[in-house]
Amino acid sequence: MTKFTKDSKLALIQGYDSDLLSQTEYGNQMGVTKSQFQYWLKLYKMHGETAFTNGYTKLSGKL
């Protein structure tokens, strides 16, 4: 399974045109499943470009 970066997810979402291809066809061309593409699309519609920014940090647990 390919890992997609924040930039590649944004490019994939912003490059989608529902008038040209279905979500299934576009996902297949881009190498993602329809459900994964729909999930990313929904996140983008709800949160914009910040949807793919990691919202966590790595803490060592030591004080």
N, CA, C and O atoms as a CHARMM CRD file, in Angstrom:
* protein
*
  252
    1    1 MET  N      0.83700  -1.17500   0.00000 PROA 1      0.00000
    2    1 MET  CA     0.00000   0.00000   0.00000 PROA 1      0.00000
    3    1 MET  C      0.88300   1.23900   0.00000 PROA 1      0.00000
    4    1 MET  O      1.84200   1.33400   0.76500 PROA 1      0.00000
    5    2 THR  N      0.55400   2.16400  -0.84700 PROA 2      0.00000
    6    2 THR  CA     1.31400   3.39200  -0.98200 PROA 2      0.00000
    7    2 THR  C      0.88400   4.39500   0.07900 PROA 2      0.00000
    8    2 THR  O     -0.30500   4.57100   0.34300 PROA 2      0.00000
    9    3 LYS  N      1.86200   5.04100   0.67500 PROA 3      0.00000
   10    3 LYS  CA     1.54500   6.12500   1.60900 PROA 3      0.00000
   11    3 LYS  C      1.48300   7.41500   0.81500 PROA 3      0.00000
   12    3 LYS  O      2.33300   7.68300  -0.03400 PROA 3      0.00000
   13    4 PHE  N      0.47200   8.20100   1.10200 PROA 4      0.00000
   14    4 PHE  CA     0.29100   9.47000   0.42300 PROA 4      0.00000
   15    4 PHE  C      0.64000  10.60000   1.37600 PROA 4      0.00000
   16    4 PHE  O      0.22800  10.59800   2.53700 PROA 4      0.00000
   17    5 THR  N      1.39200  11.55100   0.88200 PROA 5      0.00000
   18    5 THR  CA     1.74800  12.71700   1.68800 PROA 5      0.00000
   19    5 THR  C      0.59600  13.70600   1.68300 PROA 5      0.00000
   20    5 THR  O     -0.35900  13.56500   0.91900 PROA 5      0.00000
   21    6 LYS  N      0.69700  14.69600   2.53400 PROA 6      0.00000
   22    6 LYS  CA    -0.30700  15.76100   2.59200 PROA 6      0.00000
   23    6 LYS  C     -0.44800  16.41700   1.22100 PROA 6      0.00000
   24    6 LYS  O     -1.56000  16.64900   0.74800 PROA 6      0.00000
   25    7 ASP  N      0.66600  16.70800   0.59800 PROA 7      0.00000
   26    7 ASP  CA     0.64800  17.37600  -0.70500 PROA 7      0.00000
   27    7 ASP  C      0.03800  16.50300  -1.78800 PROA 7      0.00000
   28    7 ASP  O     -0.69700  16.99700  -2.64300 PROA 7      0.00000
   29    8 SER  N      0.33600  15.21000  -1.76000 PROA 8      0.00000
   30    8 SER  CA    -0.22500  14.33300  -2.78700 PROA 8      0.00000
   31    8 SER  C     -1.72700  14.14900  -2.60200 PROA 8      0.00000
   32    8 SER  O     -2.46000  14.02100  -3.58300 PROA 8      0.00000
   33    9 LYS  N     -2.19200  14.13500  -1.35300 PROA 9      0.00000
   34    9 LYS  CA    -3.63600  14.04100  -1.10300 PROA 9      0.00000
   35    9 LYS  C     -4.34000  15.30100  -1.59800 PROA 9      0.00000
   36    9 LYS  O     -5.39400  15.22500  -2.22900 PROA 9      0.00000
   37   10 LEU  N     -3.74700  16.46500  -1.30500 PROA 10     0.00000
   38   10 LEU  CA    -4.33000  17.72400  -1.76600 PROA 10     0.00000
   39   10 LEU  C     -4.38500  17.78000  -3.28500 PROA 10     0.00000
   40   10 LEU  O     -5.39500  18.18700  -3.85900 PROA 10     0.00000
   41   11 ALA  N     -3.30600  17.37400  -3.93500 PROA 11     0.00000
   42   11 ALA  CA    -3.27000  17.38600  -5.39300 PROA 11     0.00000
   43   11 ALA  C     -4.31200  16.43600  -5.96800 PROA 11     0.00000
   44   11 ALA  O     -4.96400  16.74900  -6.96500 PROA 11     0.00000
   45   12 LEU  N     -4.46300  15.30000  -5.35100 PROA 12     0.00000
   46   12 LEU  CA    -5.43400  14.31300  -5.80400 PROA 12     0.00000
   47   12 LEU  C     -6.85300  14.85300  -5.67100 PROA 12     0.00000
   48   12 LEU  O     -7.65400  14.72300  -6.59700 PROA 12     0.00000
   49   13 ILE  N     -7.16900  15.45100  -4.54100 PROA 13     0.00000
   50   13 ILE  CA    -8.50300  15.99600  -4.29900 PROA 13     0.00000
   51   13 ILE  C     -8.77600  17.19000  -5.21300 PROA 13     0.00000
   52   13 ILE  O     -9.85200  17.28700  -5.80300 PROA 13     0.00000
   53   14 GLN  N     -7.82100  18.08200  -5.33000 PROA 14     0.00000
   54   14 GLN  CA    -8.02800  19.28900  -6.12300 PROA 14     0.00000
   55   14 GLN  C     -8.05200  19.00200  -7.62200 PROA 14     0.00000
   56   14 GLN  O     -8.58400  19.79800  -8.39500 PROA 14     0.00000
   57   15 GLY  N     -7.48600  17.88400  -8.03600 PROA 15     0.00000
   58   15 GLY  CA    -7.47400  17.51000  -9.44700 PROA 15     0.00000
   59   15 GLY  C     -8.71900  16.77800  -9.90400 PROA 15     0.00000
   60   15 GLY  O     -8.86700  16.48200 -11.09000 PROA 15     0.00000
   61   16 TYR  N     -9.60300  16.48900  -8.98900 PROA 16     0.00000
   62   16 TYR  CA   -10.81000  15.72500  -9.32200 PROA 16     0.00000
   63   16 TYR  C    -11.87300  16.62200  -9.94200 PROA 16     0.00000
   64   16 TYR  O    -12.16700  17.70000  -9.42600 PROA 16     0.00000
   65   17 ASP  N    -12.44600  16.16500 -11.05500 PROA 17     0.00000
   66   17 ASP  CA   -13.54500  16.86300 -11.71700 PROA 17     0.00000
   67   17 ASP  C    -14.66800  15.86000 -11.92800 PROA 17     0.00000
   68   17 ASP  O    -14.54900  14.94900 -12.74700 PROA 17     0.00000
   69   18 SER  N    -15.74900  16.02800 -11.19500 PROA 18     0.00000
   70   18 SER  CA   -16.85400  15.06500 -11.24300 PROA 18     0.00000
   71   18 SER  C    -17.56100  15.05500 -12.59700 PROA 18     0.00000
   72   18 SER  O    -18.29500  14.11400 -12.90000 PROA 18     0.00000
   73   19 ASP  N    -17.35400  16.08500 -13.41200 PROA 19     0.00000
   74   19 ASP  CA   -17.95600  16.10600 -14.74200 PROA 19     0.00000
   75   19 ASP  C    -17.23100  15.18100 -15.71400 PROA 19     0.00000
   76   19 ASP  O    -17.80800  14.75600 -16.71400 PROA 19     0.00000
   77   20 LEU  N    -15.96400  14.86700 -15.42400 PROA 20     0.00000
   78   20 LEU  CA   -15.17100  14.04800 -16.33300 PROA 20     0.00000
   79   20 LEU  C    -15.16400  12.56800 -15.96400 PROA 20     0.00000
   80   20 LEU  O    -15.29400  11.70900 -16.83700 PROA 20     0.00000
   81   21 LEU  N    -15.01300  12.26600 -14.67800 PROA 21     0.00000
   82   21 LEU  CA   -14.88000  10.88200 -14.22900 PROA 21     0.00000
   83   21 LEU  C    -15.68000  10.64900 -12.95500 PROA 21     0.00000
   84   21 LEU  O    -15.92400  11.56800 -12.17300 PROA 21     0.00000
   85   22 SER  N    -16.07900   9.40200 -12.76900 PROA 22     0.00000
   86   22 SER  CA   -16.70700   9.04000 -11.49600 PROA 22     0.00000
   87   22 SER  C    -15.62200   8.93100 -10.43400 PROA 22     0.00000
   88   22 SER  O    -14.43400   8.88400 -10.75300 PROA 22     0.00000
   89   23 GLN  N    -16.02700   8.89200  -9.19000 PROA 23     0.00000
   90   23 GLN  CA   -15.05900   8.75200  -8.09600 PROA 23     0.00000
   91   23 GLN  C    -14.32700   7.41600  -8.19000 PROA 23     0.00000
   92   23 GLN  O    -13.13700   7.33700  -7.88600 PROA 23     0.00000
   93   24 THR  N    -15.02200   6.38500  -8.60300 PROA 24     0.00000
   94   24 THR  CA   -14.40400   5.06300  -8.75300 PROA 24     0.00000
   95   24 THR  C    -13.33600   5.08300  -9.83700 PROA 24     0.00000
   96   24 THR  O    -12.22500   4.59500  -9.62600 PROA 24     0.00000
   97   25 GLU  N    -13.66500   5.64600 -10.99500 PROA 25     0.00000
   98   25 GLU  CA   -12.70900   5.69800 -12.10800 PROA 25     0.00000
   99   25 GLU  C    -11.49500   6.55000 -11.74500 PROA 25     0.00000
  100   25 GLU  O    -10.35700   6.17400 -12.02600 PROA 25     0.00000
  101   26 TYR  N    -11.74300   7.69000 -11.12300 PROA 26     0.00000
  102   26 TYR  CA   -10.64400   8.57700 -10.74200 PROA 26     0.00000
  103   26 TYR  C     -9.75200   7.90800  -9.69800 PROA 26     0.00000
  104   26 TYR  O     -8.52600   7.95400  -9.79900 PROA 26     0.00000
  105   27 GLY  N    -10.37300   7.29000  -8.70000 PROA 27     0.00000
  106   27 GLY  CA    -9.60000   6.58300  -7.68300 PROA 27     0.00000
  107   27 GLY  C     -8.73600   5.49000  -8.27400 PROA 27     0.00000
  108   27 GLY  O     -7.57300   5.34100  -7.89800 PROA 27     0.00000
  109   28 ASN  N     -9.29600   4.72500  -9.19400 PROA 28     0.00000
  110   28 ASN  CA    -8.52600   3.65900  -9.85300 PROA 28     0.00000
  111   28 ASN  C     -7.33600   4.22300 -10.61300 PROA 28     0.00000
  112   28 ASN  O     -6.24500   3.65500 -10.56900 PROA 28     0.00000
  113   29 GLN  N     -7.53400   5.33200 -11.30600 PROA 29     0.00000
  114   29 GLN  CA    -6.44000   5.95600 -12.04700 PROA 29     0.00000
  115   29 GLN  C     -5.34600   6.46400 -11.11900 PROA 29     0.00000
  116   29 GLN  O     -4.16600   6.43600 -11.46800 PROA 29     0.00000
  117   30 MET  N     -5.73600   6.92900  -9.93900 PROA 30     0.00000
  118   30 MET  CA    -4.77900   7.51100  -9.00100 PROA 30     0.00000
  119   30 MET  C     -4.19400   6.48800  -8.02300 PROA 30     0.00000
  120   30 MET  O     -3.27800   6.80500  -7.26400 PROA 30     0.00000
  121   31 GLY  N     -4.71700   5.28100  -8.04600 PROA 31     0.00000
  122   31 GLY  CA    -4.16300   4.23400  -7.19500 PROA 31     0.00000
  123   31 GLY  C     -4.73400   4.17400  -5.79200 PROA 31     0.00000
  124   31 GLY  O     -4.07400   3.68400  -4.87600 PROA 31     0.00000
  125   32 VAL  N     -5.95900   4.67000  -5.60900 PROA 32     0.00000
  126   32 VAL  CA    -6.62100   4.58900  -4.30900 PROA 32     0.00000
  127   32 VAL  C     -8.00200   3.96800  -4.50000 PROA 32     0.00000
  128   32 VAL  O     -8.55800   3.98000  -5.59800 PROA 32     0.00000
  129   33 THR  N     -8.53700   3.43300  -3.42200 PROA 33     0.00000
  130   33 THR  CA    -9.87500   2.86400  -3.49300 PROA 33     0.00000
  131   33 THR  C    -10.91400   3.98200  -3.49500 PROA 33     0.00000
  132   33 THR  O    -10.62800   5.10900  -3.09200 PROA 33     0.00000
  133   34 LYS  N    -12.09800   3.66200  -3.94400 PROA 34     0.00000
  134   34 LYS  CA   -13.18400   4.64200  -3.96900 PROA 34     0.00000
  135   34 LYS  C    -13.48600   5.13000  -2.55600 PROA 34     0.00000
  136   34 LYS  O    -13.69400   6.32500  -2.34400 PROA 34     0.00000
  137   35 SER  N    -13.51100   4.21500  -1.59100 PROA 35     0.00000
  138   35 SER  CA   -13.84200   4.61100  -0.22000 PROA 35     0.00000
  139   35 SER  C    -12.77900   5.52200   0.37500 PROA 35     0.00000
  140   35 SER  O    -13.11100   6.46200   1.09700 PROA 35     0.00000
  141   36 GLN  N    -11.49900   5.26200   0.08400 PROA 36     0.00000
  142   36 GLN  CA   -10.42600   6.12200   0.59300 PROA 36     0.00000
  143   36 GLN  C    -10.52600   7.50900  -0.02500 PROA 36     0.00000
  144   36 GLN  O    -10.37600   8.52000   0.66100 PROA 36     0.00000
  145   37 PHE  N    -10.78200   7.54500  -1.32600 PROA 37     0.00000
  146   37 PHE  CA   -10.92400   8.82600  -2.00200 PROA 37     0.00000
  147   37 PHE  C    -12.10900   9.60700  -1.43800 PROA 37     0.00000
  148   37 PHE  O    -11.99500  10.81100  -1.21100 PROA 37     0.00000
  149   38 GLN  N    -13.24100   8.94800  -1.20900 PROA 38     0.00000
  150   38 GLN  CA   -14.41400   9.61100  -0.64900 PROA 38     0.00000
  151   38 GLN  C    -14.13100  10.14500   0.75200 PROA 38     0.00000
  152   38 GLN  O    -14.59800  11.22500   1.11300 PROA 38     0.00000
  153   39 TYR  N    -13.37000   9.39200   1.53800 PROA 39     0.00000
  154   39 TYR  CA   -13.00200   9.82800   2.88400 PROA 39     0.00000
  155   39 TYR  C    -12.16500  11.10300   2.82700 PROA 39     0.00000
  156   39 TYR  O    -12.43000  12.06200   3.55200 PROA 39     0.00000
  157   40 TRP  N    -11.15300  11.10800   1.95800 PROA 40     0.00000
  158   40 TRP  CA   -10.30900  12.29400   1.81500 PROA 40     0.00000
  159   40 TRP  C    -11.11300  13.47400   1.29900 PROA 40     0.00000
  160   40 TRP  O    -10.91700  14.59900   1.75600 PROA 40     0.00000
  161   41 LEU  N    -12.00700  13.24000   0.36600 PROA 41     0.00000
  162   41 LEU  CA   -12.84700  14.29300  -0.18600 PROA 41     0.00000
  163   41 LEU  C    -13.74600  14.89900   0.88800 PROA 41     0.00000
  164   41 LEU  O    -13.92200  16.11600   0.94600 PROA 41     0.00000
  165   42 LYS  N    -14.30800  14.04700   1.73200 PROA 42     0.00000
  166   42 LYS  CA   -15.16700  14.52300   2.81700 PROA 42     0.00000
  167   42 LYS  C    -14.36100  15.34100   3.82500 PROA 42     0.00000
  168   42 LYS  O    -14.81100  16.39400   4.27700 PROA 42     0.00000
  169   43 LEU  N    -13.16900  14.85400   4.17500 PROA 43     0.00000
  170   43 LEU  CA   -12.30100  15.61600   5.08200 PROA 43     0.00000
  171   43 LEU  C    -11.96800  16.98400   4.50000 PROA 43     0.00000
  172   43 LEU  O    -11.99900  17.99300   5.20300 PROA 43     0.00000
  173   44 TYR  N    -11.65400  17.00700   3.22200 PROA 44     0.00000
  174   44 TYR  CA   -11.28900  18.26900   2.56300 PROA 44     0.00000
  175   44 TYR  C    -12.46400  19.23700   2.55100 PROA 44     0.00000
  176   44 TYR  O    -12.28200  20.43300   2.77900 PROA 44     0.00000
  177   45 LYS  N    -13.66900  18.73100   2.28600 PROA 45     0.00000
  178   45 LYS  CA   -14.84100  19.60000   2.26300 PROA 45     0.00000
  179   45 LYS  C    -15.14800  20.15500   3.65300 PROA 45     0.00000
  180   45 LYS  O    -15.62400  21.28300   3.77900 PROA 45     0.00000
  181   46 MET  N    -14.88000  19.37300   4.69000 PROA 46     0.00000
  182   46 MET  CA   -15.16400  19.80600   6.05800 PROA 46     0.00000
  183   46 MET  C    -14.09900  20.74800   6.61900 PROA 46     0.00000
  184   46 MET  O    -14.41900  21.71500   7.31100 PROA 46     0.00000
  185   47 HSD  N    -12.82000  20.45700   6.31500 PROA 47     0.00000
  186   47 HSD  CA   -11.72400  21.16800   6.98400 PROA 47     0.00000
  187   47 HSD  C    -10.79500  21.93300   6.04600 PROA 47     0.00000
  188   47 HSD  O     -9.89800  22.63200   6.51800 PROA 47     0.00000
  189   48 GLY  N    -10.98100  21.82200   4.75400 PROA 48     0.00000
  190   48 GLY  CA   -10.10000  22.50300   3.81100 PROA 48     0.00000
  191   48 GLY  C     -8.70800  21.87700   3.79700 PROA 48     0.00000
  192   48 GLY  O     -8.54900  20.68700   4.06900 PROA 48     0.00000
  193   49 GLU  N     -7.72100  22.67800   3.48400 PROA 49     0.00000
  194   49 GLU  CA    -6.35300  22.17900   3.34500 PROA 49     0.00000
  195   49 GLU  C     -5.75600  21.68700   4.65800 PROA 49     0.00000
  196   49 GLU  O     -4.79500  20.91700   4.64600 PROA 49     0.00000
  197   50 THR  N     -6.30200  22.11300   5.77500 PROA 50     0.00000
  198   50 THR  CA    -5.77100  21.67400   7.07000 PROA 50     0.00000
  199   50 THR  C     -6.19400  20.25000   7.41000 PROA 50     0.00000
  200   50 THR  O     -5.73500  19.69800   8.40900 PROA 50     0.00000
  201   51 ALA  N     -7.05400  19.65000   6.60700 PROA 51     0.00000
  202   51 ALA  CA    -7.55800  18.30900   6.88700 PROA 51     0.00000
  203   51 ALA  C     -6.44400  17.25900   6.91900 PROA 51     0.00000
  204   51 ALA  O     -6.56100  16.25500   7.62200 PROA 51     0.00000
  205   52 PHE  N     -5.38000  17.48100   6.17400 PROA 52     0.00000
  206   52 PHE  CA    -4.33800  16.47400   6.06400 PROA 52     0.00000
  207   52 PHE  C     -3.08500  16.81000   6.86700 PROA 52     0.00000
  208   52 PHE  O     -2.04400  16.17600   6.69700 PROA 52     0.00000
  209   53 THR  N     -3.18700  17.79600   7.73200 PROA 53     0.00000
  210   53 THR  CA    -2.08100  18.15900   8.60600 PROA 53     0.00000
  211   53 THR  C     -2.15000  17.29400   9.85800 PROA 53     0.00000
  212   53 THR  O     -3.20600  17.16600  10.47800 PROA 53     0.00000
  213   54 ASN  N     -1.03900  16.71300  10.21700 PROA 54     0.00000
  214   54 ASN  CA    -1.01400  15.87500  11.41600 PROA 54     0.00000
  215   54 ASN  C     -1.31300  16.72900  12.64300 PROA 54     0.00000
  216   54 ASN  O     -0.71200  17.78500  12.84400 PROA 54     0.00000
  217   55 GLY  N     -2.24100  16.25900  13.44900 PROA 55     0.00000
  218   55 GLY  CA    -2.62800  17.01500  14.61900 PROA 55     0.00000
  219   55 GLY  C     -2.11400  16.41500  15.90600 PROA 55     0.00000
  220   55 GLY  O     -2.71200  16.60500  16.96500 PROA 55     0.00000
  221   56 TYR  N     -1.03700  15.70800  15.82800 PROA 56     0.00000
  222   56 TYR  CA    -0.49700  15.07700  17.02500 PROA 56     0.00000
  223   56 TYR  C      1.00000  15.33000  17.11400 PROA 56     0.00000
  224   56 TYR  O      1.63800  15.73100  16.14100 PROA 56     0.00000
  225   57 THR  N      1.53500  15.09100  18.27700 PROA 57     0.00000
  226   57 THR  CA     2.96500  15.21600  18.47100 PROA 57     0.00000
  227   57 THR  C      3.48200  13.95100  19.13500 PROA 57     0.00000
  228   57 THR  O      2.71500  13.20300  19.74200 PROA 57     0.00000
  229   58 LYS  N      4.75000  13.71900  19.02200 PROA 58     0.00000
  230   58 LYS  CA     5.37900  12.59900  19.69100 PROA 58     0.00000
  231   58 LYS  C      5.96200  13.10200  21.00000 PROA 58     0.00000
  232   58 LYS  O      6.86200  13.94100  21.00200 PROA 58     0.00000
  233   59 LEU  N      5.46700  12.61000  22.07700 PROA 59     0.00000
  234   59 LEU  CA     6.00300  12.97900  23.38500 PROA 59     0.00000
  235   59 LEU  C      6.68000  11.76300  23.99200 PROA 59     0.00000
  236   59 LEU  O      6.21400  10.63600  23.82500 PROA 59     0.00000
  237   60 SER  N      7.75100  11.98800  24.67800 PROA 60     0.00000
  238   60 SER  CA     8.50800  10.86900  25.22100 PROA 60     0.00000
  239   60 SER  C      7.83900  10.24500  26.44500 PROA 60     0.00000
  240   60 SER  O      8.12900   9.09700  26.78200 PROA 60     0.00000
  241   61 GLY  N      6.97100  10.96100  27.10000 PROA 61     0.00000
  242   61 GLY  CA     6.35100  10.44300  28.31000 PROA 61     0.00000
  243   61 GLY  C      7.15600  10.74600  29.56500 PROA 61     0.00000
  244   61 GLY  O      6.68800  10.50400  30.67700 PROA 61     0.00000
  245   62 LYS  N      8.35700  11.27200  29.39500 PROA 62     0.00000
  246   62 LYS  CA     9.18800  11.65400  30.53200 PROA 62     0.00000
  247   62 LYS  C      8.89100  13.08200  30.92200 PROA 62     0.00000
  248   62 LYS  O      8.64800  13.93200  30.06500 PROA 62     0.00000
  249   63 LEU  N      8.91000  13.34000  32.17600 PROA 63     0.00000
  250   63 LEU  CA     8.68200  14.70400  32.65700 PROA 63     0.00000
  251   63 LEU  C      9.95000  15.43900  32.88200 PROA 63     0.00000
  252   63 LEU  O      9.92600  16.60100  33.28700 PROA 63     0.00000
